[in-house]
C-alpha cells in the first residue's frame, strides 16, 4: 500500500477524531484514573473506538497499538501497524486547555512512514510521509537552524534539567517551556517555533511515533536519550526517552547529557 494512501487515511481519521473530541471538550466529560497510567476520559474512549473501526477497517492487515486499547501481542507479527494516541495531553483536555492532540502514525518494520498530529481547537494539522517532507495545514515546515544549546528554546518538563542528567552536573541555560502533549512538542520543533524538545524518562510509543517522522521530514533528528534511532511496534512499546532538534543542536544535546 503506497504511503500517500496511508497519509490520506490518517488525515481523514484525524479530522473525524477532532469532531468527536470537540463535542466533549469543556463539557465535563466522565473521567477516571487508569492504574499507573494517569487520567482517561470518555472522549479518549470515543475517539479510540472510532479510530479503531475506521483505520482497522480500511487496513485489516495492519497491527494496532493504541493507548486506549488492551495490547495484543500479535500486532508485532504485522509488517505495518497503526500506533495511535486518541488524545495526547489528556490532562490539558480535562483542564480546558487547547494544547492536546490526536497522534496517528503508520509504522513499517519499526519505522514511521506516515504521521499526523492534529490539534482540533487550534485548527493545526501537522502531517508527514516518509521522503515527502512535513507540513502544517499543507504548508512545508522546517526545523530551527540553532546549533547552540545554551540560550536555545527547549520544550521539556523541569525535572529534565536536574544536575544528575547532565555531564559534570553542568545544566544548560535554556529558555524552557512546556506543552502537555508530547506529540505537539515534537511538532513545534518541526515547525521551527522551538529549537528542541526532550524527555529523559521512558516514553510510550504512541506519544512520539507520529512526531518522530514529522520532525525528521522537517530536517531534524530524533533519537532516544542516548542518541539511538527510535523503533516502533516493539513488544514492549516504550522508548528510552526522546530528543528532537535540528541535527547540530541534537548532537550537542547528546554530547552534554550524562
N, C-alpha and C positions, 0 to 999 in steps of 0.2 A: 504494500500500500504506500503510495508516494507520500512524503512528509507534508507537502502543501495540503493534501486532503485531510490529514490529521490536524493540522493547524486550523483549517476552516471549521472542522468539527469542534475543536476546543473553543474557538471564538463564539460559535453559536451557543454552545453549552454554558459558557461563562455569562453571556448576556441573559440567558434563561435563569441562571442562578441568581443574578442580580435582581431580576424581577421578583423572585421568591423572597430573597433576603430583605429587600426594601419593604415588603409587606409586614415583616416582623419588627423592623428597626424602630426603636423608641416606642414600642407598643407593649412593653413589659412582658416579653416572651418568657415562657416557663424555662427555668434554669436549674441545673443541678451540677454536682461535682462528680467527676469521674475519679475513682481512687488513684492517686498518684499522677494524675494527668491534667488537673485543673478543671475549669468550668466548661459546660456544654449547654447549649440552648436548643429549644425545639426548632429554631431556624437552622442550626447546623444539621440537624437530622433531616429536615425537609429538603434542604439543598442536596445533601448527600444522596437521599433516596432518588431525587430527580436525576442527578448526575449518573448514578449507577444504572438506572433504567435507560437513559439516553445514550450514554457512552458505551456501555457494555452491549446494548442492543445493536449499536452501529458497528462495533468491532468485537464480536463474540469470541474471537481467538486471543484477545489481549488479556494479560493478567490485570489484577485490580488490587491496588494498595491505597487505602483511604484512612484518614484519622478516625472516621466515624463508622467504619465497617470492621467487624471482627476479622482478624487476619486469617488468611487461608494459605498454608504453605505451598500449595500447588501453583500459586502465582509465579514462583521463581522458575517454573518449568517453561513459561512463555517467553519467547524472544522479545516481544514487545509487551509493555504494561502501562496502564494509567497509574500515575502517582498523584493523589488528589488531597488537598485540604479544603473542605467545603467552605469554611470560614476561618481564615488565618488572622488571628487577632481577636479571638472571641471576647476577651476581657474588654477591649475597646468597644466592641459591638454592644456588650451589656451596658457599658457606661455611657453610651450615646455618642461616642467619638466616631468620626468618619474614617479613621485610619485602619480599616480592616479590609480584607481582600479575599477573593476566590483565587486559589492557586491550583492550576491544572497543568499536568505535564504528561507527555508520552515519552517513555524511555525505551531504547532499543539496545539490548545486550549491555545494560548498565549505564548507557549514556543518554542524556535527554536529547530528543530530536525535534520536539515541538513543545511550545510552552506559552501559557497565557497567565498573566496576573491582572485581575480586574478589580478596580475599586468602584463599586456602583455609586456611592454617594458623592464621589469626586468626578465621575464620568471619565476615569482614566483606564485605558486598556493597553497594557504592555504585552507585546507578542514577539515571538521569535520562532524561526525554523532553522535547523542546522544548515549553515552555509549560506543563509539568505539575509543575515543582518537582523537587527532588533528595531522595533518600532514602538512609539507611543501614539495611540489614536491614528495610526497609519503613517506618521512621520518618523524618519530614521533618527535614531539616538546614538550617542557615543559617550564613552566614559570620560572622566576628567583626565587631563594630562599631568596633574600634580604628581611630583615624584618624591616629595619630602614628607615624612610622617609628622614631624614637629610642625604644628600650625595647620595640619590638614583637618578637614571636616569629616568626622567619623560617626557613623550610626552604631551605637553599642550601648549596652547597659553599664552602669557604674562598676559593678564587680569585675568586669574585664580589665580594669585598669588598676587592680591591686598589684603591689610591687612584685609579688612572687611569680606573676605571669611573665615578667619581663627580664631579659638578661641583665645581670648586675643590679637588679631592682631599679633600673632606670626607666621610669614610667614616661612614655612620650607625652609631650604637651600638645594636646589636640583640642579642637573645638568639638566636644562630644554632644551629640543629640540622640534622640530616641524616637522610634515609632514602634507601635505594638506588633505589627505584622512583620515577620522576618522576610516574607516574600516581597513586601513593599519596600523594606530597607534595601534589598538587593536591586530592586527595580529603580530606586532613586539613584543608586550608584551607576547603574547602566545609563540612566538619563544624564548623568554628569552633574546632578544637583548636589551630590555629596561625593567626596573623594574615595571613601572606603566604608565598609561595614565589617564587623567581626563579632563572632560569638565563640567563646572558647570552651563551652561545655558540650557534651553530646547532644546532637541535634537530630530531630526526626526528619526523615527524607521528605515527607510531604510538605514540610515548611520551606524547603530550599531547592527541590528538583526543578521547578519551573524557573525560579530566579537565577539558577546557575546558568542555564542556557541564555537567558536574556542578557546577563552580564557578559558572557563570553561572546555573544554575537554583536554586542556593542563595543567590542575591542578590549574587554577586561579579562582578568584572570580570576578564577575561582578554585579554591582548594580547601582541604581541611586545615586545621591549625598548624600542622607540621609541613604543609606545602605539598601534600599528596593529592592527586586528582580524585575527585568525588565519583563514586559509583553508586548506582541506584538499583532498586528492586532486589536488595540483598536479603538474605534470610533473616538477619537481624537489622531492621530498617532504620539504623541510625548512622550518622557520620560523626567523626571526631572533631566537632567544631567546624566553623566556616569562616574563611577570609575571602573578601571580594574587593577588588580595586583595579585601577589601571596597572599594567604589567610592572612598571618601575616601582610604584608605591607598594604593590603586593610583595615584591621581592624584598623591599626594605622591612615590611612588617614581619615577614617570616624570619628575617635575619635578627630582628630585635626581640622576638619572643624567646622566652627561656625554654 
